[in-house]
Structure formats: structure tokens, C-alpha cells
């Protein structure tokens, strides 16, 4: 059922002003994160098209995105950006995933069916001394 919701066509980098702004936003978020963490490794939960991850990569981050939406396949031109095609609930149920110094969730919480359960489970993904950055819509 969710897979149908997230089926869509890939988006090309620089294809629209929106995507350019997304890259800039992630670049700015990466600069902000750099004020608090020397680590340059990030897991972005809910990467959408994945285009924003280029902003993290541009300023030196090792980037992993987690996104069930097939549009992130457009990042095949960026093989150094790893995209895991899975939703957060299934990913947390899995085993053998790595941990990260920085985990971000940008405009994703409002799309999750059991947000408290997911937030509680995120501690498995964050290394000691790591941190979690949440940015969500406010109603």
C-alpha cells in the first residue's frame, strides 16, 4: 500500500528552482551541523528526491539517505551518495544497520504513522556522542 504512494518518476538535479533551493537548504543545514559536530557522516531519514543530499556532499559529508520513494534513483550520477530504499519503520525493524554520528529528519515526522515509536527507535541509529536533528512542519 505505501509502495504505491511512493512510486514516482526520478527528478534530475538542477531540474527546477525548487531542487536548487533544496540543495542550498541542505548545504546550510550541513553548515549548522558542523558547528556542533566534527563528524562528517550523516543519515538523512526521508530524503525524498535525494537531490538535497548533494548539498551535504558539497560541503564534505559522507551521506546516506533513507527513502522509500523511487525518485531518489535519480542520484545514480552521484554514486558516493548511498540511498537505502526503505521506510524508517522497516529499517528500524531490520538488523545489521550501521550507526551514524548525525541523523536528520527534515519534514518527515508528519508522514510517519507512529512517530513516538520511531523517535524512540532512533537511538539505535545514533552513535555515542552523536545527535539527532528534527525539523518538522508546525501547525
N, C-alpha and C positions, 0 to 999 in steps of 0.2 A: 504494500500500500504506500509506504513512504517513498519507495524507489520510484513510483510513478510521479510523485510530487516533485522529485529532484531531477527528473530527466529533462535535459535541456541541451541546447547547442553550445559548443565551445565559443568562448569570446576571445578575440585576438587582442594582445597587448596594444595599447595606443589606438584602439578602435573608436574610442569616444572620449569626450571630455570627462565623463563620469569615471572611466577607468583610469585616466591620468590623475584625477583627483584622489582616487583610491590609493594609487601608488604613493602619491605625496603624503596622504594621511598615514600610511604605514611607515613611511620614512620618518615622519615626525614622531610617531609613537615609538619607533625604534630609538630615536634620539632621546626621548624622555626616559625609556627603559635604561638606556646607557648611563643615566645619572645615578641609578640605583644598583646596577649590576654590571660587573666587569665581564660576565659571561656573554658570549655572543651566540647562544643557542636558544632557539625559541620553537615552541609548538603553538601554532595558531589553530584554535578549535573553531570550526565553521568558517573556513577560508573562502567560501563562495566561489567566485570565478578563479580565485588563486592569484589574480593579477596583482592585488595589493601586496602579496608576499615579495614581489620584485623590489618593493620599497625597503623591506627588511634586508634583502640580499644586497641591495645597492650600498648599504652602509656597513656591510661586513658580517651580517648574521648568518649562521648555519640555520636553515629554515626547514621546518616540517609543517605541513598543513594537514588538517583532518577535516574532510568534507565529503558528504555522500553525493553531492551534486556533480554530475559528469562534466560540467563546464570547465572544471579545473584541468581537464585533459589538454586544454589549450597551452598549458605550460610545458609541453613536450620540447619546446625550444629552450627551456631552462632545466636541463637535466640535474642541475645541482640543487633544485628545489624539490623536495620529496613531498608528494601528496598521497595521503592514505585515504582511500575511498571507502569510508565507513562513518557511520554516525557515532556520536560520543557515547551513547548508551551501550552500543555493541562493542565499541572499543574498550570501554571500562570493564565489560564482562570478559573480554579476552585475556589471554595470558602472554607473558613474554614481551610486553612492550617496554620500550626504554623510558627513562625518566629525563626530565628537562629542567634546566635552571630557571627558565622563564616560560610560563604558559599564559597565553592570551585568549580571551573570549570576547570578541568585538561584535556587538549587535547580534548575539546568538541566544542568550538566555531566554528571550521571549519566544523562541521557536522550540524549546525543549518541553516535553510533556511532564517530566518530573524533575524540575530544576533543583530542588533541595537534595535529592538523591545524587544527581550529577555533581553538584558542588561538593557534597561530602566525599564522593569518589575521586575527585581531582587530586587529593593528597597523594594518591598512588603515583601520579604522574610528575610530581614536583620533587626535585632533589632537595636534600637538606640545605638550608641557606638560600633556596630558590624562592621565587614568588609568583603569584598569580595576579594578572591584571584583567579586570572585568570592566567592560564598557557596554552599557545597555541603554535601550530606549526608556525614557521615563514618561509615564502617562499622567 
